[in-house]
Amino acid sequence: MLGLTEYIEEMKLTAAYKKVDDWWAASIEEIPGVHTQGATFEEARDNLKDALRMVLEVNRELAEKENGATRREEFVFA
């Protein structure tokens, strides 16, 4: 069984891409709401990184307003 550090180091997200007419649609399968598109595969991949950042930022802001946590700290993993 993996410890927390080993699990986080091994954690990978799945980017799913689909060619739709002249565009590439992209999403992160494990995180609802992370969707984007691009004129090229590379653009869709870059846009997906931005979409993931935005969804995580908005979720954090919503959580701050809703949960009334008495303590917060930055949680960083590589």
N, CA, C and O of each residue as an XYZ file, in Angstrom:
312
protein
N       0.842     -1.179      0.000
C       0.000      0.000      0.000
C       0.887      1.243      0.000
O       1.871      1.318      0.736
N       0.526      2.208     -0.831
C       1.305      3.439     -0.926
C       0.975      4.379      0.226
O      -0.181      4.503      0.632
N       2.015      5.045      0.751
C       1.785      6.122      1.705
C       1.312      7.354      0.951
O       1.315      7.370     -0.280
N       0.906      8.388      1.681
C       0.371      9.594      1.056
C       1.375     10.211      0.090
O       1.009     10.567     -1.030
N       2.624     10.343      0.499
C       3.635     10.958     -0.363
C       3.809     10.172     -1.646
O       3.861     10.752     -2.731
N       3.899      8.857     -1.532
C       4.071      8.019     -2.727
C       2.837      8.092     -3.623
O       2.960      8.112     -4.848
N       1.663      8.132     -3.026
C       0.432      8.216     -3.813
C       0.397      9.515     -4.606
O       0.090      9.510     -5.798
N       0.709     10.614     -3.956
C       0.670     11.916     -4.610
C       1.712     11.973     -5.726
O       1.437     12.508     -6.800
N       2.890     11.435     -5.485
C       3.921     11.442     -6.509
C       3.497     10.623     -7.726
O       3.917     10.921     -8.844
N       2.679      9.608     -7.526
C       2.234      8.751     -8.617
C       0.929      9.227     -9.255
O       0.538      8.721    -10.307
N       0.257     10.186     -8.636
C      -1.037     10.617     -9.133
C      -0.904     11.275    -10.504
O      -0.091     12.177    -10.708
N      -1.696     10.816    -11.400
C      -1.728     11.368    -12.747
C      -3.177     11.564    -13.137
O      -4.039     10.761    -12.776
N      -3.448     12.627    -13.872
C      -4.792     12.883    -14.372
C      -4.861     12.448    -15.825
O      -3.842     12.373    -16.512
N      -6.067     12.164    -16.286
C      -6.258     11.695    -17.648
C      -6.849     12.807    -18.500
O      -7.964     13.267    -18.252
N      -6.101     13.232    -19.499
C      -6.594     14.209    -20.470
C      -7.204     13.434    -21.628
O      -6.554     12.576    -22.226
N      -8.460     13.747    -21.939
C      -9.158     13.073    -23.039
C      -9.378     14.081    -24.164
O      -9.822     15.203    -23.918
N      -9.073     13.686    -25.382
C      -9.185     14.563    -26.549
C     -10.076     13.914    -27.594
O     -10.083     12.695    -27.763
N     -10.833     14.762    -28.297
C     -11.690     14.254    -29.363
C     -11.720     15.282    -30.488
O     -11.976     16.464    -30.259
N     -11.458     14.822    -31.691
C     -11.522     15.686    -32.872
C     -12.992     15.869    -33.246
O     -13.702     14.897    -33.505
N     -13.441     17.130    -33.274
C     -14.823     17.459    -33.618
C     -14.781     18.483    -34.747
O     -14.475     19.655    -34.526
N     -15.088     18.034    -35.943
C     -14.982     18.887    -37.139
C     -13.566     19.440    -37.233
O     -12.612     18.669    -37.337
N     -13.411     20.762    -37.199
C     -12.084     21.373    -37.315
C     -11.448     21.682    -35.968
O     -10.387     22.305    -35.924
N     -12.065     21.262    -34.870
C     -11.595     21.580    -33.523
C     -11.221     20.330    -32.756
O     -11.645     19.226    -33.097
N     -10.423     20.513    -31.717
C     -10.129     19.466    -30.755
C     -10.826     19.819    -29.448
O     -10.592     20.893    -28.894
N     -11.675     18.934    -28.951
C     -12.293     19.077    -27.633
C     -11.403     18.345    -26.632
O     -10.821     17.308    -26.948
N     -11.303     18.899    -25.420
C     -10.428     18.292    -24.412
C     -11.076     18.390    -23.033
O     -11.808     19.336    -22.740
N     -10.795     17.396    -22.194
C     -11.297     17.418    -20.821
C     -10.375     16.608    -19.929
O      -9.605     15.769    -20.397
N     -10.469     16.876    -18.624
C      -9.782     16.070    -17.617
C     -10.842     15.139    -17.046
O     -11.815     15.596    -16.446
N     -10.659     13.844    -17.229
C     -11.693     12.879    -16.873
C     -11.979     12.821    -15.374
O     -13.118     12.576    -14.978
N     -10.976     13.040    -14.541
C     -11.156     12.869    -13.105
C     -11.761     14.094    -12.401
O     -12.167     13.998    -11.243
N     -11.821     15.224    -13.079
C     -12.307     16.450    -12.429
C     -13.455     17.031    -13.253
O     -13.232     17.575    -14.334
N     -14.670     16.918    -12.748
C     -15.832     17.450    -13.472
C     -15.675     18.944    -13.760
O     -15.181     19.700    -12.923
N     -16.093     19.347    -14.928
C     -16.088     20.759    -15.283
C     -14.840     21.248    -15.987
O     -14.789     22.401    -16.415
N     -13.829     20.399    -16.117
C     -12.599     20.821    -16.802
C     -12.710     20.404    -18.262
O     -12.384     19.276    -18.633
N     -13.181     21.345    -19.081
C     -13.381     21.112    -20.505
C     -12.892     22.338    -21.273
O     -12.940     23.458    -20.765
N     -12.426     22.120    -22.487
C     -11.991     23.224    -23.329
C     -11.922     22.742    -24.771
O     -12.337     21.627    -25.086
N     -11.398     23.585    -25.631
C     -11.207     23.211    -27.030
C     -10.042     24.000    -27.602
O      -9.544     24.936    -26.978
N      -9.619     23.613    -28.785
C      -8.559     24.325    -29.485
C      -8.609     24.017    -30.961
O      -9.125     22.981    -31.383
N      -8.063     24.937    -31.742
C      -8.021     24.744    -33.191
C      -7.036     23.640    -33.577
O      -7.179     23.007    -34.623
N      -6.037     23.417    -32.722
C      -5.068     22.338    -32.934
C      -5.001     21.491    -31.667
O      -5.467     21.908    -30.606
N      -4.425     20.315    -31.783
C      -4.245     19.455    -30.617
C      -3.410     20.159    -29.559
O      -3.739     20.116    -28.373
N      -2.333     20.807    -29.984
C      -1.440     21.498    -29.054
C      -2.156     22.641    -28.337
O      -1.965     22.846    -27.139
N      -2.984     23.387    -29.080
C      -3.732     24.477    -28.467
C      -4.736     23.935    -27.442
O      -4.906     24.512    -26.368
N      -5.390     22.833    -27.778
C      -6.334     22.218    -26.848
C      -5.612     21.771    -25.580
O      -6.139     21.944    -24.481
N      -4.429     21.206    -25.712
C      -3.645     20.771    -24.554
C      -3.271     21.969    -23.680
O      -3.409     21.911    -22.458
N      -2.804     23.043    -24.293
C      -2.463     24.256    -23.536
C      -3.696     24.845    -22.859
O      -3.636     25.247    -21.697
N      -4.810     24.897    -23.580
C      -6.048     25.422    -23.013
C      -6.536     24.562    -21.852
O      -7.137     25.071    -20.906
N      -6.277     23.263    -21.926
C      -6.700     22.354    -20.869
C      -5.972     22.659    -19.566
O      -6.571     22.592    -18.493
N      -4.703     22.991    -19.647
C      -3.952     23.376    -18.447
C      -4.578     24.618    -17.818
O      -4.738     24.688    -16.600
N      -4.929     25.593    -18.649
C      -5.573     26.806    -18.142
C      -6.937     26.492    -17.538
O      -7.284     27.022    -16.482
N      -7.711     25.637    -18.198
C      -9.038     25.275    -17.697
C      -8.928     24.595    -16.331
O      -9.729     24.871    -15.437
N      -7.957     23.723    -16.165
C      -7.755     23.047    -14.888
C      -7.419     24.062    -13.802
O      -7.990     24.015    -12.712
N      -6.505     24.972    -14.087
C      -6.157     26.007    -13.112
C      -7.391     26.821    -12.709
O      -7.619     27.075    -11.526
N      -8.181     27.223    -13.708
C      -9.360     28.044    -13.422
C     -10.386     27.299    -12.575
O     -10.930     27.867    -11.629
N     -10.658     26.043    -12.898
C     -11.632     25.263    -12.129
C     -11.157     25.102    -10.690
O     -11.952     25.251     -9.762
N      -9.887     24.803    -10.488
C      -9.369     24.652     -9.131
C      -9.433     25.967     -8.363
O      -9.755     25.977     -7.175
N      -9.130     27.070     -9.031
C      -9.193     28.377     -8.377
C     -10.625     28.729     -7.977
O     -10.866     29.182     -6.858
N     -11.562     28.524     -8.879
C     -12.972     28.825     -8.576
C     -13.481     27.921     -7.456
O     -14.189     28.385     -6.562
N     -13.130     26.639     -7.494
C     -13.554     25.723     -6.437
C     -13.005     26.163     -5.082
O     -13.698     26.081     -4.068
N     -11.745     26.635     -5.073
C     -11.155     27.113     -3.820
C     -11.913     28.331     -3.309
O     -12.233     28.409     -2.123
N     -12.203     29.284     -4.195
C     -12.923     30.491     -3.798
C     -14.314     30.156     -3.263
O     -14.744     30.722     -2.258
N     -15.012     29.248     -3.923
C     -16.336     28.835     -3.444
C     -16.246     28.155     -2.081
O     -17.073     28.401     -1.203
N     -15.249     27.307     -1.911
C     -15.077     26.607     -0.640
C     -14.778     27.589      0.489
O     -15.277     27.426      1.602
N     -13.966     28.609      0.207
C     -13.648     29.607      1.222
C     -14.906     30.312      1.717
O     -15.039     30.589      2.909
N     -15.826     30.601      0.800
C     -17.063     31.282      1.160
C     -18.028     30.368      1.903
O     -18.759     30.822      2.783
N     -18.036     29.081      1.556
C     -19.056     28.169      2.057
C     -18.685     27.419      3.328
O     -19.552     27.168      4.165
N     -17.410     27.055      3.491
C     -17.133     26.114      4.580
C     -16.681     26.760      5.880
O     -16.669     26.081      6.907
N     -16.316     28.012      5.890
C     -15.948     28.686      7.126
C     -14.812     28.027      7.887
O     -14.844     27.967      9.116
N     -13.824     27.541      7.188
C     -12.686     26.894      7.836
C     -12.006     27.860      8.802
O     -11.900     29.055      8.526
N     -11.553     27.340      9.921
C     -10.859     28.171     10.902
C      -9.362     28.222     10.635
O      -8.650     29.031     11.230
N      -8.888     27.371      9.751
C      -7.471     27.395      9.401
C      -7.311     26.904      7.973
O      -7.976     25.962      7.541
N      -6.418     27.561      7.252
C      -6.086     27.150      5.887
C      -4.573     27.159      5.732
O      -3.869     27.926      6.389
N      -4.096     26.302      4.862
C      -2.683     26.314      4.524
C      -2.523     25.867      3.080
O      -3.362     25.143      2.545
N      -1.462     26.295      2.472
C      -1.165     25.872      1.111
C      -0.731     24.420      1.130
O       0.078     24.014      1.964
N      -1.267     23.645      0.213
C      -0.938     22.224      0.106
C      -0.259     22.011     -1.231
O      -0.908     22.095     -2.273
N       1.014     21.742     -1.219
C       1.790     21.617     -2.444
C       2.297     20.194     -2.581
O       2.800     19.605     -1.624
N       2.160     19.653     -3.774
C       2.788     18.369     -4.053
C       3.370     18.429     -5.459
O       2.897     19.169     -6.321
N       4.395     17.639     -5.659
C       5.085     17.638     -6.951
C       4.821     16.364     -7.688
O       5.319     16.179     -8.798
